[in-house]
Amino acid sequence: MQYRRLGRSGLQVSELSLGSWVTYANQVDTKAATEMLATAYDAGVNFFDNAEAYAKGQSEVVMGEALKALKWPRLNYVVSTKFFWGLDREGNSVNRRDTLNRKYLMQAIDGSLKRMQLEHIDLVYCHRPDPHTPIEETVWAMSDMIAQGKALYWGTSEWSAAEIRAAYDIADKHHLHKPVMEQPQYNLFHRQRVEQEYARLYEDIGLGLTTWSPLASGLLTGKYRAGVPAGSRGAMEGLAFLLEGLTNKERNAAVDGLETIAHELDCNLAQLAIAWVNKNPHVSTVILGASKLEQLRSNLQALEVTPKLSAPILARMDALTKPHAA
């Protein structure tokens, strides 16, 4: 395992990391989460990603219980969470959902700390942009969160380049803690934002990336070429919005071509796709998701594939996927 600085910060994160979206509290209980975290940690993983909204807060509970059981030194691992959607979506809760206003944010961090049983969260993200709250208000609240010792670094997730730059400039002007990282979706079929829109930000403000969905929600494993398998993400209640992309004929045909390359490199499709994301020097860490221990172990072997991705191999992968990418 190699380690990369998170943007221009001094924090180093493992090139592969482990996330909890969809899996924790849905497919993975505390016992299984503990085993997975331990396996990842033993492989050199030091970053574990979460969010307030995952499983309505229960994902944080599961991860918190697992971390408590593992008793690792706090300096040895990095934990994140993300704020925007909130948990209270019933009744008079307008300031606790779909927002980045100060009132919500200052209470959200306290809730996450309690659920995860931690004294601080290393990385906190604004999970989506909020067009109804002035960016100044959000920047001040996130900076204050760090000043109070409840978080160490803050960043964004799925913000536009213009929004990230505006937040950075506000923080710079007022000598506040600046956004350090962005968490975008990035894979062979979803690449425009990382490769084009953010291009100036890497040099201009030193933006780091903690990317999610390297397998395009499972499309890049090849499992959706014959339909939607039972038990897959595409079959899960609440994830129907993924189906159009997962069953896209052109993309699944491109996956057939990728499988040929994977065979040549003596790896599977998932390992090839993860290695491709890992090859991008702007990516600080690639967040993996896994519902089973054997799946995690297999995906971690993508580290052995990354050095095999020569320029000619990358060109072949681009030719197959870029015409069908967003």
Secondary structure, DSSP 4 states (H G I P E B T S, - for coil): --EEESTTSS-EEESEEEE-TTTBTTTB-HHHHHHHHHHHHHTT--EEE--TTGGGGHHHHHHHHHHHHHT--GGG-EEEEEESS-S--SSS-GGGSS---HHHHHHHHHHHHHHHT-S-EEEEEE-S--TTS-HHHHHHHHHHHHHTTSEEEEEESS--HHHHHHHHHHHHHTTPPPEEEE--B-BTTB-HIIIIITHHHHHHT--EEEEB-TTGGGGGGTTTTTS--TTSGGGSTT-GGGHHHHT-HHHHHHHHHHHHHHHHTTS-HHHHHHHHHHT-TTEEEEEE--SSHHHHHHHHGGGGTGGG--HHHHHHHHHHHGGG--
